Amino acid sequence: MPDYTGIPYTEYIHSLGEDDATIVGGWRLRAQELVSPVDEGVSYGMPALRYRGRPLVSVTATKTGYVIYPFSADVVASVLPTLDGYASTKGGIKFTAAKPLPVAAFDRIVTERKAEIDAALGSSGGGRGR
């Protein structure tokens, strides 16, 4: 697995093998369809999409599959009960190519995280976070 610490999302995706790049890149594109505008960046050392200056979401490849990180334990806790049989950490939900993350769950993760950011910054799109 490549070391993705501190590199932008596009560069990270290009460093992956074809199958991993297709899966991770597909989720990145889906997030960009759901939330606009977003920027590529790094959050907590991971390549991520950022919205209004805050980390929105990251999907990374691991040795055993993939993990989606919405940078919010509350979002993970909210969505996890709708997912039967998916492993998780406090900050992420794990999935594999054989048992992919349902699109509806991904969409909910991204839109709930966007709503958190909007609530924290005010929904006007004003101030930028760190």
Secondary structure, DSSP 8 states (H G I E B T S, - for coil): ----TT--HHHHHHHS-HHHHHHHHHHHHHHHHHSSS-EEEEETTEEEEEETTEEEEEEEE-SSSEEEE-S-HHHHHHHGGGSTT--B-SS-EEE-SSS---HHHHHHHHHHHHHHHHHHH-TTS-S---
